[in-house]
Amino acid sequence: MKSCIVYYSATGNTKLVAEAAASATGADLVEVKDLADYSKAMMYVRGAPRARRGEKAEIEPASIDVGDYGLVAVGTPVWAFRPTPAANAIVAALKNCEGKQAIAFATSSGMPGDTLEVLSANLKERGMAVAGTFHLSDKAIKKGEGIDGLADLINSASGA
Ligand SMILES: Cc1cc2nc3c(=O)[nH]c(=O)nc-3n(C[C@H](O)[C@H](O)[C@H](O)COP(=O)(O)O)c2cc1C
């Protein structure tokens, strides 16, 4: 079963986790950009309140066809204890995702709050079956600890 990892990353941590999992599993990788292109300060001033309200960003690519895949992992940084507006938009942008397996993953400073629950619920609303969730702190990422966890989850969920 082919897998795909779709993610947003503002400062590189989620990207690192996504890239490690893609190279360990052979999953395809789709990086999504938030067209708001926040500065670091604006992430807190504008982005975090939008995340808190569950808003969707304008993203590029605007549509993500996952019809070729059996499993789709969606990754986000935690902003204000929630998925980013870009991650909310990713879930809405998925095409042909109904009935597929999903994994929700996030990176944070250690306080992920409701992020994985909200992201999982959004994926379920799109008709996907959430096979698992994964979280890694930026401290663990810097130490290189636990980074294999997402690949392990993808392999076990996809039967690889
Ligand atoms: C606007 C903003 C809000 C954040 N809110 C939280 C938070 O609520 N809880 C937490 O543990 N970390 C929070 N963080 C830290 C990030 O989630 C963490 O550094 C993450 O790994 C960043 O991922 P990235 O490098 O892929 O963008 C926040 C960071 C930013 C920029």
The ligand as an SDF file (V2000), in Angstrom:
LIG
                    3D

 31 33  0  0  0  0  0  0  0  0999 V2000
    2.8120   30.8320   16.8000 C   0  0  0  0  0  0  0  0  0  0  0  0
    3.3580   29.6540   17.5650 C   0  0  0  0  0  0  0  0  0  0  0  0
    2.5800   29.0630   18.5460 C   0  0  0  0  0  0  0  0  0  0  0  0
    3.0700   27.9430   19.2420 C   0  0  0  0  0  0  0  0  0  0  0  0
    2.2610   27.3340   20.1800 N   0  0  0  0  0  0  0  0  0  0  0  0
    2.7300   26.2430   20.8420 C   0  0  0  0  0  0  0  0  0  0  0  0
    1.9040   25.5680   21.8160 C   0  0  0  0  0  0  0  0  0  0  0  0
    0.7510   25.9030   22.0500 O   0  0  0  0  0  0  0  0  0  0  0  0
    2.4290   24.4810   22.4610 N   0  0  0  0  0  0  0  0  0  0  0  0
    3.7170   24.0330   22.2310 C   0  0  0  0  0  0  0  0  0  0  0  0
    4.1370   23.0700   22.8620 O   0  0  0  0  0  0  0  0  0  0  0  0
    4.5070   24.6290   21.2860 N   0  0  0  0  0  0  0  0  0  0  0  0
    4.0390   25.7020   20.5790 C   0  0  0  0  0  0  0  0  0  0  0  0
    4.8260   26.3020   19.6240 N   0  0  0  0  0  0  0  0  0  0  0  0
    6.1300   25.6870   19.2860 C   0  0  0  0  0  0  0  0  0  0  0  0
    6.0380   24.8580   17.9990 C   0  0  0  0  0  0  0  0  0  0  0  0
    4.8830   24.0190   17.9910 O   0  0  0  0  0  0  0  0  0  0  0  0
    7.2630   23.9500   17.8110 C   0  0  0  0  0  0  0  0  0  0  0  0
    8.4450   24.6890   17.8580 O   0  0  0  0  0  0  0  0  0  0  0  0
    7.1630   23.1610   16.5240 C   0  0  0  0  0  0  0  0  0  0  0  0
    8.1050   22.1170   16.5330 O   0  0  0  0  0  0  0  0  0  0  0  0
    7.4140   24.0370   15.2990 C   0  0  0  0  0  0  0  0  0  0  0  0
    7.2890   23.2510   14.1390 O   0  0  0  0  0  0  0  0  0  0  0  0
    7.9130   23.7190   12.7390 P   0  0  0  0  0  0  0  0  0  0  0  0
    9.3880   23.9570   12.9620 O   0  0  0  0  0  0  0  0  0  0  0  0
    7.6480   22.5860   11.8190 O   0  0  0  0  0  0  0  0  0  0  0  0
    7.1970   24.9780   12.3450 O   0  0  0  0  0  0  0  0  0  0  0  0
    4.3710   27.4220   18.9380 C   0  0  0  0  0  0  0  0  0  0  0  0
    5.1480   28.0560   17.9730 C   0  0  0  0  0  0  0  0  0  0  0  0
    4.6500   29.1510   17.2760 C   0  0  0  0  0  0  0  0  0  0  0  0
    5.5000   29.7950   16.2140 C   0  0  0  0  0  0  0  0  0  0  0  0
  1  2  1  0
  2  3  1  0
  2 30  2  0
  3  4  2  0
  4  5  1  0
  4 28  1  0
  5  6  2  0
  6  7  1  0
  6 13  1  0
  7  8  2  0
  7  9  1  0
  9 10  1  0
 10 11  2  0
 10 12  1  0
 12 13  2  0
 13 14  1  0
 14 15  1  0
 14 28  1  0
 15 16  1  0
 16 17  1  0
 16 18  1  0
 18 19  1  0
 18 20  1  0
 20 21  1  0
 20 22  1  0
 22 23  1  0
 23 24  1  0
 24 25  2  0
 24 26  1  0
 24 27  1  0
 28 29  2  0
 29 30  1  0
 30 31  1  0
M  END
$$$$
